[in-house]
Amino acid sequence: MSSIFQANNENCIEWLTGDEWITVTLSERHLWSVVRKLAKKYPDRVEILAEPKNNGGYMYAHLPIEFLQIRDPGRQPAKSEEQIEAARAMGKESQRKRRESAEI
């Protein structure tokens, strides 16, 4: 692998308030793959402006702003009472099995 790909580790997402598009500059290979898949799936909405091999190791692309998603990794979706109760029961069963295996 060339050193130009190893040295780059910056990613950037840019947009102005009110814009319908975001511009991404990406150096991470897994993000390149995501953008390429989106470009195949939505060719009229995702535009790859520069590929990394022709742009110093960076992909440059435009995507609709609705593709941008920032989420709290600690936030879990709301659960029903039945789901909560089932999770408690599984936890209690798991603890019981651990205690039994520890006593052996």
N, C-alpha and C positions, 0 to 999 in steps of 0.2 A: 504494500500500500504506500502511496506517495506521502511524503511528509506534509504536503499541503492539506491532505485530508485529516491527518493526525493532529495537526496544530490547531485547527478550527474547532471551537466548541461554543460558539455563540448562536443564539436564536433570538429572533425579534419579530414581534407582531405590532403592526402600526395601523392606526385609523384615526380619523378625525370625527368628532361628534357630528352626527347627522349623516355620515357616509354610509353607503350600502355595501362597501367592500372593505376587506382588510388586506394588507400587504404583509406577507410573511417572508422572512429571510431565515433559512434553516441550514444548520450544519450537521444535524444528527440524522444518521441513516434511517432510523426507524420512522422519523417524521417525514423524510423524503418518500418512504413507501406509503405512508398514510395519504400524503398529498397526491401521489401518482394514482392511487386507488380512487380517490375522490374525483380526480380529473377524468378517469375512465368512466366512472359512474355518472358524473355530471359534466360532460364536456362543454356544455353551453354556459356553465356557471363557474368552473374552476379553470384558471389559465396559468400554466407554468410558463413563466417568462424567461427563466434561465435554469439550465440543468447544472448540477454541481461540477461535472467534468469540464464544462465550458465557462465556469464562473468562480474559479478559485476555491472550489470546495463548498460553495453555498448554492442552495436552491432558492430561487426567487419566484414567488407566485402571488396571484390575486385570488381571493375566495370571498364568497358572500359573508357579510358580518354575522348572519345567523348561524354560520358554522363554528363560530367562536363560542367556547363553553368553558367557564371557570367554575369549578365546583369545590365544595368543602369535602375532603376525603373522610372526615370524621362523621359527617352527617349521614345518617341512614334513612332510607325511605320509611314513611309511617307504616306501622304494623297494626293489624287488627288484634283484638283481645285473644282470639283463637291462636294466632301466630305467636303472640307473647307467651301464652300458656304452654304451647307446644315447645317453645324454646326452653322454658323453665323445666319442663318435664325431661327434655333431652339432657339438660345440664345436670339435673339430679341423678338421672340414670348413669351418666358418664362418671360422676363422682362416686356413685355406689360401686361401679365396676372397678374404678381405680383403688378404692379401699379394699375390695375383695382380693384384687391381684396383689396388693401390698401385704396382705395378711398371709398369703400362701408361702 
